[in-house]
Structure formats: C-alpha cells, structure tokens
C-alpha cells in the first residue's frame, strides 16, 4: 500500500486518461506544479491586502462548496434546495478541483459503506496515512473497485442527479470552473492574483479536505462507538468549516450539523442556517437531543462497542 501502489496506479492513469473525460491525466504533474507554485508564493511572493482578501474569499467559497455542497447536500441529502442553488453549490465545489459533484458524492457514499475496511478508497487503517491523505485521489480509478457504479449511473447519487443535464455536464467538464477562476484571478491581479487567489487556496483546500480522510481516522476523540476509526479533531473541524467532527458525522451521517455540541465550531452549518432563514435552503436534518443521548448511552455499553468493532473485523 502507499507509494509503490500509487506509482503503479498513476502510470496506468497516464496511459488511459483524457483531459475532459471521466478521469483526467497528468494528475501527479498537476499536483507537483500546484504545490511548487504554492511554495513559491509563500516564499517569494509576499501578499498584500488584495491578495490576502483573494485568498480568504477563494478558500471560503470553495471550502463551503465542498462541505456544504458536495458533502452535505449531494452525498448525504441532509437538506433541500432549489435547482438553481443546487447548481451554484456544484459550481463552487467543482471550482476546488476535486472533480465533479456526482463523482465526489458517489465515492463518498462508498466510503461510508466500507469505512476503514479493505474496500474503503481512502483509509489510513487499511492503506497508509499518505495514501488516505491524497494518494487515493490522484490514482483512484485504478485502485478503487467502486467507480463503475458511478460510471454506469447505478450509484445512489448518480441515479438521483443524472436527470439534471447541467450537473452531468459540470461533472464531465469539471476542470472548467477552476480554469475560469484561474483566469479571473489573473485578470484582477496578474501573477500575484493567480498565485494567491487560485493556487495557494486550491492547495490549502485540498489538504484541509484530505485531512478528514487521514487525520480524522487516526488522531482525535471518539464520542460515539462506530464501526470505523472515525475521530473528532478540533483543528480539522476549524479549517474544514466543521468536517473535522468526523466521529459525530459517522454516527449521524444524515445530519446537516456535524458539530453537535455548542463549542464544536461548524461554520458550514452556520452558513446553511443563515441560508435557511433567507429561504434558500430548507428541511435541514439535525438529530434530536434524545437521539444523541441514546447513541451516547449505547456507545458506553461494552457489548455494543464490541459489536461495532466486529463489523469492521475487530479494528
């Protein structure tokens, strides 16, 4: 697992990839260029007020596109919205260069079905920490047994959203929103705008998101007994707008709220509550206090804990 597996998979990916198709080629090359450019920006391109503003807004919009859109809406159906705003969510998420909404959500659903087991595409338990963090993403088509459900339209997410041609097109041409954002940043502020409005926040959103797959399955606390190694990590919760309360999420995957205690910062949920008051989203699903207490009590039961572990082969 890990680096040799990744190199072999990437060689295969380079042979079969097509720039605007279901799996882009040159992902490693793209990653190296982006990380190199980001490092250059941090070391040699000191940002001013405009650049810092571009970084903050680019990071925030795209992080919410991933967390509030790809994850909580497309993957888990934790609230409802209109068709126009559904497309806005997909556009924001796709601009983060983590592929399209249907691909992302379909794979995430599979993660919950097989979490920390051999079929989990990004588990540090069955793979390696590095593979779980980003190796799986760059080479997933050759490793992952699940994309066929996505490709043939039989995944739950694909069956639900394939009826919207705008989402299907965005899923196929998932590079375009990022390219448009890249051009816009360059037009606003030249090379500095390109670096601080696109490159640095893209890499930051990548690693923040990937920390949920890696860090939050290794380090943190476990409030609920689940059949995986998911953990609550406050730092990851902060940088990912609430996704770091990962054990909470695996206990209640359908919940739009992941920070279940008042002090568990969940910025995405706060944004969605604001949008709810404005009538943009509705039917937000949140567990009741009784539901939370019931699962907490079960989680303190030794027999229940063993039953959860048994589902995962004694993890």
C-alpha positions, 0 to 999 in steps of 0.5 A, a space after each residue: 500500500 502507499 507509494 509503490 501502489 500509487 506509482 503503479 496506479 498513476 502510470 496506468 492513469 497516464 496511459 488511459 486518461 483524457 483531459 475532459 473525460 471521466 478521469 483526467 491525466 497528468 494528475 501527479 504533474 498537476 499536483 507537483 506544479 500546484 504545490 511548487 507554485 504554492 511554495 513559491 508564493 509563500 516564499 517569494 511572493 509576499 501578499 498584500 491586502 488584495 491578495 490576502 482578501 483573494 485568498 480568504 474569499 477563494 478558500 471560503 467559497 470553495 471550502 463551503 462548496 465542498 462541505 456544504 455542497 458536495 458533502 452535505 447536500 449531494 452525498 448525504 441529502 441532509 437538506 433541500 434546495 432549489 435547482 438553481 442553488 443546487 447548481 451554484 453549490 456544484 459550481 463552487 465545489 467543482 471550482 476546488 478541483 476535486 472533480 465533479 459533484 456526482 463523482 465526489 458524492 458517489 465515492 463518498 457514499 462508498 466510503 461510508 459503506 466500507 469505512 476503514 475496511 479493505 474496500 474503503 478508497 481512502 483509509 489510513 487503517 487499511 492503506 497508509 496515512 499518505 495514501 488516505 491523505 491524497 494518494 487515493 485521489 490522484 490514482 483512484 480509478 485504478 485502485 478503487 473497485 467502486 467507480 463503475 457504479 458511478 460510471 454506469 449511473 447505478 450509484 445512489 447519487 448518480 441515479 438521483 442527479 443524472 436527470 439534471 443535464 447541467 450537473 452531468 455536464 459540470 461533472 464531465 467538464 469539471 476542470 472548467 470552473 477552476 480554469 475560469 477562476 484561474 483566469 479571473 484571478 489573473 485578470 484582477 491581479 496578474 501573477 500575484 492574483 493567480 498565485 494567491 487567489 487560485 493556487 495557494 487556496 486550491 492547495 490549502 483546500 485540498 489538504 484541509 479536505 484530505 485531512 478528514 480522510 487521514 487525520 480524522 481516522 487516526 488522531 482525535 476523540 471518539 464520542 460515539 462507538 462506530 464501526 470505523 476509526 472515525 475521530 473528532 479533531 478540533 483543528 480539522 473541524 476549524 479549517 474544514 468549516 466543521 468536517 473535522 467532527 468526523 466521529 459525530 458525522 459517522 454516527 449521524 451521517 444524515 445530519 446537516 450539523 456535524 458539530 453537535 455540541 455548542 463549542 464544536 465550531 461548524 461554520 458550514 452549518 452556520 452558513 446553511 442556517 443563515 441560508 435557511 432563514 433567507 429561504 434558500 435552503 430548507 428541511 435541514 436534518 439535525 438529530 434530536 437531543 434524545 437521539 444523541 443521548 441514546 447513541 451516547 448511552 449505547 456507545 458506553 455499553 461494552 457489548 455494543 462497542 464490541 459489536 461495532 468493532 466486529 463489523 469492521 473485523 475487530 479494528 
